[in-house]
Protein backbone atom coordinates (compact mmCIF):
# COMPACT_ATOMS: atom_id res chain seq x y z
CA UNK A 1 0.00 0.00 0.00
CA UNK A 2 1.39 3.42 -0.94
CA UNK A 3 1.68 6.18 1.61
CA UNK A 4 -0.71 9.10 1.40
CA UNK A 5 0.51 12.67 1.04
CA UNK A 6 -0.25 14.43 4.33
CA UNK A 7 -1.55 17.99 3.91
CA UNK A 8 -0.30 20.60 6.39
CA UNK A 9 -2.22 20.78 9.67
CA UNK A 10 -3.45 24.29 8.93
CA UNK A 11 -5.53 22.87 6.08
CA UNK A 12 -7.99 21.38 8.56
CA UNK A 13 -10.24 24.46 8.41
CA UNK A 14 -13.27 24.23 6.11
CA UNK A 15 -12.16 27.28 4.12
CA UNK A 16 -8.48 27.94 3.52
CA UNK A 17 -7.62 31.55 2.77
CA UNK A 18 -6.19 32.16 -0.73
CA UNK A 19 -2.45 32.69 -0.72
CA UNK A 20 -2.02 31.35 2.81
CA UNK A 21 -0.35 28.01 2.03
CA UNK A 22 2.85 27.01 0.26
CA UNK A 23 2.97 23.29 -0.48
CA UNK A 24 5.36 23.61 -3.43
CA UNK A 25 8.73 23.17 -1.72
CA UNK A 26 10.56 24.37 -4.84
CA UNK A 27 9.17 27.83 -4.09
CA UNK A 28 10.37 27.65 -0.49
CA UNK A 29 13.85 26.56 -1.54
CA UNK A 30 14.15 29.24 -4.21
CA UNK A 31 13.17 31.92 -1.71
CA UNK A 32 15.93 30.60 0.54
CA UNK A 33 18.44 31.04 -2.29
CA UNK A 34 18.94 27.35 -3.01
CA UNK A 35 19.68 25.97 -6.46
CA UNK A 36 17.09 23.45 -7.63
CA UNK A 37 17.84 20.12 -9.37
CA UNK A 38 15.80 17.35 -10.95
CA UNK A 39 15.56 14.06 -12.76
CA UNK A 40 13.57 13.51 -15.96
CA UNK A 41 10.92 10.82 -16.41
CA UNK A 42 10.00 9.55 -19.87
CA UNK A 43 8.79 6.06 -18.98
CA UNK A 44 5.64 4.95 -17.10
CA UNK A 45 7.61 2.69 -14.72
CA UNK A 46 6.32 3.85 -11.30
CA UNK A 47 8.98 2.12 -9.23
CA UNK A 48 11.75 3.61 -11.35
CA UNK A 49 10.17 7.04 -11.00
CA UNK A 50 9.97 6.66 -7.23
CA UNK A 51 13.65 5.71 -7.04
CA UNK A 52 14.61 8.61 -9.29
CA UNK A 53 13.04 11.05 -6.82
CA UNK A 54 15.73 10.40 -4.23
CA UNK A 55 17.68 13.57 -3.56
CA UNK A 56 15.84 15.59 -6.23
CA UNK A 57 13.95 18.82 -5.62
CA UNK A 58 11.55 18.16 -8.49
CA UNK A 59 10.85 15.62 -11.19
CA UNK A 60 10.47 16.63 -14.83
CA UNK A 61 7.74 14.52 -16.48
CA UNK A 62 8.37 14.63 -20.22
CA UNK A 63 5.27 14.77 -22.45
CA UNK A 64 6.70 16.76 -25.35
CA UNK A 65 9.22 14.13 -26.41
CA UNK A 66 7.74 10.91 -25.04
CA UNK A 67 4.77 8.63 -25.66
CA UNK A 68 3.47 8.90 -22.10
CA UNK A 69 -0.32 8.99 -21.89
CA UNK A 70 -2.21 11.33 -19.57
CA UNK A 71 -3.27 8.37 -17.42
CA UNK A 72 0.36 7.34 -17.03
CA UNK A 73 1.46 10.88 -16.27
CA UNK A 74 -1.25 11.24 -13.64
CA UNK A 75 0.02 8.09 -11.93
CA UNK A 76 3.60 9.37 -12.11
CA UNK A 77 2.58 12.66 -10.50
CA UNK A 78 0.99 10.78 -7.61
CA UNK A 79 4.06 8.60 -7.05
CA UNK A 80 6.39 11.61 -7.23
CA UNK A 81 4.32 13.62 -4.74
CA UNK A 82 4.15 10.66 -2.34
CA UNK A 83 7.95 10.28 -2.60
CA UNK A 84 8.37 13.86 -1.37
CA UNK A 85 9.46 15.47 -4.64
CA UNK A 86 7.60 18.10 -6.65
CA UNK A 87 6.10 17.09 -10.01
CA UNK A 88 6.76 19.36 -12.99
CA UNK A 89 5.35 18.41 -16.38
CA UNK A 90 6.44 19.59 -19.81
CA UNK A 91 3.40 19.87 -22.04
CA UNK A 92 3.68 19.71 -25.85
CA UNK A 93 2.56 23.33 -26.34
CA UNK A 94 0.72 26.24 -24.74
CA UNK A 95 -2.78 24.89 -25.24
CA UNK A 96 -5.66 24.72 -22.79
CA UNK A 97 -6.22 20.95 -23.00
CA UNK A 98 -2.67 19.94 -22.09
CA UNK A 99 -2.08 22.58 -19.43
CA UNK A 100 -5.44 21.93 -17.77
CA UNK A 101 -4.76 18.19 -17.59
CA UNK A 102 -1.29 18.78 -16.16
CA UNK A 103 -2.66 21.01 -13.40
CA UNK A 104 -5.66 18.80 -12.64
CA UNK A 105 -3.37 15.78 -12.34
CA UNK A 106 -1.42 17.63 -9.66
CA UNK A 107 1.63 19.09 -11.37
CA UNK A 108 3.03 22.07 -9.46
CA UNK A 109 5.27 23.12 -12.34
CA UNK A 110 4.05 23.62 -15.91
CA UNK A 111 6.84 23.71 -18.50
CA UNK A 112 5.94 25.16 -21.89
CA UNK A 113 8.41 24.63 -24.76
CA UNK A 114 9.27 26.69 -27.84
CA UNK A 115 7.75 29.96 -26.68
CA UNK A 116 8.20 32.62 -29.35
CA UNK A 117 5.30 35.04 -28.82
CA UNK A 118 3.46 37.05 -26.21
CA UNK A 119 0.32 35.01 -26.94
CA UNK A 120 2.04 31.69 -26.20
CA UNK A 121 3.51 33.05 -22.99
CA UNK A 122 0.19 34.55 -21.91
CA UNK A 123 -1.67 31.29 -22.60
CA UNK A 124 0.90 29.42 -20.51
CA UNK A 125 -0.18 31.51 -17.53
CA UNK A 126 -3.90 31.81 -18.31
CA UNK A 127 -4.50 28.07 -18.49
CA UNK A 128 -2.41 27.36 -15.36
CA UNK A 129 -4.28 29.77 -13.09
CA UNK A 130 -7.78 29.81 -11.65
CA UNK A 131 -9.94 32.94 -12.08
CA UNK A 132 -10.91 35.29 -9.24
CA UNK A 133 -12.86 32.55 -7.43
CA UNK A 134 -14.65 34.60 -4.78
CA UNK A 135 -14.80 38.39 -4.77
CA UNK A 136 -14.90 38.39 -0.97
CA UNK A 137 -11.69 36.35 -0.81
CA UNK A 138 -10.06 36.38 -4.26
CA UNK A 139 -7.46 33.96 -5.49
CA UNK A 140 -3.89 35.17 -5.83
CA UNK A 141 -3.24 37.11 -9.04
CA UNK A 142 -2.73 36.77 -11.90
CA UNK A 143 -6.17 35.34 -12.52
CA UNK A 144 -6.50 32.94 -15.39
CA UNK A 145 -8.97 30.79 -17.29
CA UNK A 146 -8.47 27.44 -15.63
CA UNK A 147 -11.88 25.88 -15.10
CA UNK A 148 -12.73 23.77 -12.06
CA UNK A 149 -13.51 20.09 -11.95
CA UNK A 150 -12.97 16.96 -9.92
CA UNK A 151 -9.27 16.15 -10.05
CA UNK A 152 -6.36 14.36 -8.44
CA UNK A 153 -4.59 17.60 -7.50
CA UNK A 154 -6.87 18.36 -4.54
CA UNK A 155 -6.43 14.87 -3.12
CA UNK A 156 -2.64 15.16 -3.37
CA UNK A 157 -2.20 18.66 -1.99
CA UNK A 158 -5.11 18.95 0.47
CA UNK A 159 -8.35 20.85 0.89
CA UNK A 160 -6.55 24.19 0.57
CA UNK A 161 -5.45 23.32 -2.95
CA UNK A 162 -8.11 25.19 -4.93
CA UNK A 163 -7.66 28.49 -3.10
CA UNK A 164 -3.86 28.18 -3.12
CA UNK A 165 -3.15 26.61 -6.51
CA UNK A 166 -2.45 30.00 -8.09
CA UNK A 167 0.36 30.75 -5.65
CA UNK A 168 1.87 27.24 -5.82
CA UNK A 169 1.89 26.35 -9.52
CA UNK A 170 5.08 27.59 -11.18
CA UNK A 171 4.94 28.53 -14.86
CA UNK A 172 8.15 27.94 -16.81
CA UNK A 173 8.60 28.97 -20.44
CA UNK A 174 11.44 27.69 -22.59
CA UNK A 175 13.33 29.91 -25.00
CA UNK A 176 14.78 27.74 -27.75
CA UNK A 177 14.92 29.68 -31.00
CA UNK A 178 16.32 33.02 -32.18
CA UNK A 179 12.72 34.17 -32.57
CA UNK A 180 12.10 33.49 -28.88
CA UNK A 181 15.29 35.30 -27.93
CA UNK A 182 14.15 38.34 -29.88
CA UNK A 183 10.83 38.38 -28.00
CA UNK A 184 11.99 37.66 -24.44
CA UNK A 185 12.09 41.23 -23.16
CA UNK A 186 8.67 42.06 -24.63
CA UNK A 187 7.22 38.83 -23.24
CA UNK A 188 8.42 39.59 -19.72
CA UNK A 189 7.23 43.20 -19.98
CA UNK A 190 3.74 42.26 -21.12
CA UNK A 191 2.92 38.93 -19.45
CA UNK A 192 2.31 38.72 -15.71
CA UNK A 193 2.74 35.37 -14.01
CA UNK A 194 5.78 33.82 -15.67
CA UNK A 195 7.94 32.47 -12.87
CA UNK A 196 10.83 30.74 -14.63
CA UNK A 197 12.53 31.14 -18.00
CA UNK A 198 14.73 28.33 -19.26
CA UNK A 199 17.45 28.52 -21.88
CA UNK A 200 16.83 25.14 -23.53
CA UNK A 201 20.48 24.52 -24.37
CA UNK A 202 20.00 21.78 -26.95
CA UNK A 203 17.48 23.40 -29.29
CA UNK A 204 18.95 26.81 -28.45
CA UNK A 205 21.95 25.70 -30.51
CA UNK A 206 20.15 23.56 -33.08
CA UNK A 207 17.73 26.33 -34.05
CA UNK A 208 20.54 28.87 -34.17
CA UNK A 209 22.94 26.66 -36.07
CA UNK A 210 25.69 27.04 -33.50
CA UNK A 211 26.79 25.54 -30.19
CA UNK A 212 27.40 26.58 -26.61
CA UNK A 213 30.68 28.49 -26.45
CA UNK A 214 30.45 30.07 -29.89
CA UNK A 215 30.16 33.89 -30.02
CA UNK A 216 26.66 33.85 -31.55
CA UNK A 217 25.31 31.28 -29.07
CA UNK A 218 26.81 33.14 -26.15
CA UNK A 219 25.38 36.45 -27.34
CA UNK A 220 21.85 35.01 -27.50
CA UNK A 221 22.24 33.36 -24.08
CA UNK A 222 23.40 36.70 -22.65
CA UNK A 223 20.32 38.44 -24.08
CA UNK A 224 17.98 35.97 -22.41
CA UNK A 225 19.91 35.84 -19.14
CA UNK A 226 20.05 39.59 -18.72
CA UNK A 227 16.36 40.04 -19.54
CA UNK A 228 15.26 37.31 -17.14
CA UNK A 229 17.34 38.59 -14.25
CA UNK A 230 16.36 42.21 -14.91
CA UNK A 231 12.70 41.24 -14.57
CA UNK A 232 13.33 39.34 -11.33
CA UNK A 233 12.47 35.92 -12.76
CA UNK A 234 14.11 32.57 -12.06
CA UNK A 235 16.69 31.61 -14.68
CA UNK A 236 16.85 27.93 -15.63
CA UNK A 237 19.11 25.77 -17.76
CA UNK A 238 20.75 22.35 -17.95
CA UNK A 239 22.35 21.25 -14.68
CA UNK A 240 25.81 21.39 -16.28
CA UNK A 241 25.35 25.19 -16.14
CA UNK A 242 25.02 25.27 -12.35
CA UNK A 243 28.20 27.32 -11.93
CA UNK A 244 27.18 30.00 -14.42
CA UNK A 245 26.07 33.30 -12.87
CA UNK A 246 22.35 33.75 -12.34
CA UNK A 247 21.17 30.18 -12.94
CA UNK A 248 19.03 28.76 -10.14
CA UNK A 249 16.87 25.91 -11.48
CA UNK A 250 18.03 23.00 -13.60
CA UNK A 251 16.86 20.12 -15.72
CA UNK A 252 19.12 17.36 -14.53
CA UNK A 253 20.76 16.25 -11.28
CA UNK A 254 23.53 18.19 -9.57
CA UNK A 255 26.06 15.56 -10.70
CA UNK A 256 25.39 16.11 -14.44
CA UNK A 257 28.34 17.12 -16.60
CA UNK A 258 26.83 17.19 -20.10
CA UNK A 259 24.57 19.90 -21.47
CA UNK A 260 22.44 17.16 -23.00
CA UNK A 261 23.39 17.00 -26.66
CA UNK A 262 26.26 16.04 -28.88
CA UNK A 263 28.19 18.97 -30.28
CA UNK A 264 28.11 17.99 -33.93
Long-range contacts (C-beta under 8 A, 24 or more apart in sequence): 2-79, 2-82, 3-82, 4-82, 5-81, 5-82, 5-156, 5-157, 5-158, 7-157, 7-158, 7-159, 7-160, 8-158, 8-160, 10-160, 11-158, 11-159, 11-160, 14-159, 15-137, 15-163, 16-159, 16-160, 16-163, 16-164, 17-137, 17-163, 18-133, 18-137, 18-138, 18-139, 18-140, 18-163, 18-164, 18-166, 18-167, 19-139, 19-140, 19-163, 19-164, 19-166, 19-167, 20-160, 20-163, 20-164, 21-158, 21-160, 21-164, 21-167, 21-168, 22-164, 22-167, 22-168, 23-108, 23-157, 23-158, 23-160, 23-161, 23-164, 23-168, 24-86, 24-108, 24-109, 24-168, 24-169, 24-170, 25-57, 25-86, 26-57, 26-58, 26-86, 26-108, 26-109, 26-170, 26-249, 27-168, 27-170, 29-57, 30-234, 30-248, 30-249, 35-242, 35-247, 35-248, 35-249, 35-250, 35-254, 36-248, 36-249, 36-250, 37-239, 37-242, 37-250, 37-252, 37-253, 37-254, 38-88, 38-239, 38-250, 38-251, 38-252, 38-253, 39-252, 39-253, 40-251, 40-252, 41-76, 41-80, 42-66, 42-68, 43-68, 44-68, 44-69, 44-72, 44-75, 44-76, 46-75, 46-76, 46-79, 49-76, 49-79, 49-80, 49-83, 50-79, 50-80, 50-82, 50-83, 53-80, 53-83, 53-84, 53-85, 54-83, 55-253, 56-85, 56-253, 57-85, 57-86, 58-85, 58-86, 58-87, 58-88, 58-109, 59-85, 59-86, 59-87, 59-88, 60-88, 60-89, 60-90, 60-111, 60-251, 61-87, 61-88, 61-89, 61-90, 61-107, 62-90, 63-89, 63-90, 63-91, 63-92, 63-98, 63-102, 64-90, 64-91, 64-92, 64-113, 70-101, 70-105, 73-102, 73-105, 74-105, 74-106, 74-152, 77-105, 77-106, 77-107, 77-152, 77-156, 78-106, 78-152, 78-156, 81-106, 81-156, 81-157, 88-170, 88-172, 93-120, 94-120, 94-121, 94-123, 94-124, 94-127, 95-123, 95-127, 96-123, 96-127, 96-145, 99-123, 99-124, 99-127, 99-128, 99-146, 100-127, 100-146, 100-147, 103-127, 103-128, 103-146, 103-151, 103-153, 103-165, 103-169, 104-149, 104-151, 104-152, 104-153, 105-151, 105-152, 105-153, 106-151, 106-152, 106-153, 106-156, 106-157, 107-153, 107-169, 108-157, 108-168, 108-169, 108-170, 109-169, 109-170, 109-172, 109-196, 110-169, 110-170, 110-171, 110-172, 111-172, 111-174, 111-198, 112-171, 112-172, 112-173, 112-174, 113-174, 113-176, 113-200, 114-174, 114-176, 114-177, 114-180, 114-203, 115-173, 115-174, 115-175, 115-176, 115-180, 115-187, 116-177, 116-179, 116-180, 116-183, 117-183, 117-187, 118-183, 118-186, 118-187, 118-190, 118-191, 120-173, 121-173, 121-187, 121-191, 121-194, 122-190, 122-191, 124-171, 124-173, 124-194, 125-171, 125-191, 125-192, 125-193, 125-194, 128-169, 128-171, 128-193, 129-165, 129-166, 129-169, 129-193, 130-162, 130-165, 130-166, 133-162, 133-163, 137-163, 139-163, 139-165, 139-166, 140-164, 140-166, 140-167, 141-166, 141-192, 141-193, 142-166, 142-192, 142-193, 144-193, 170-195, 170-196, 171-195, 171-196, 172-196, 172-197, 172-198, 172-236, 172-249, 173-197, 173-198, 174-198, 174-200, 175-199, 175-200, 175-204, 175-224, 176-200, 176-203, 176-204, 176-207, 177-203, 177-204, 177-207, 177-208, 178-207, 178-208, 178-220, 181-220, 181-223, 181-224, 184-223, 184-224, 184-227, 184-228, 185-227, 188-227, 188-228, 188-231, 188-233, 189-231, 194-233, 195-233, 195-234, 196-233, 196-234, 196-235, 196-236, 196-249, 197-224, 197-227, 197-228, 197-233, 197-234, 197-235, 197-236, 198-235, 198-236, 198-237, 198-249, 198-251, 199-224, 199-225, 199-235, 199-236, 199-237, 199-241, 201-237, 201-238, 201-241, 201-259, 201-260, 201-261, 202-259, 202-260, 202-261, 205-261, 206-261, 211-263, 212-259, 212-263
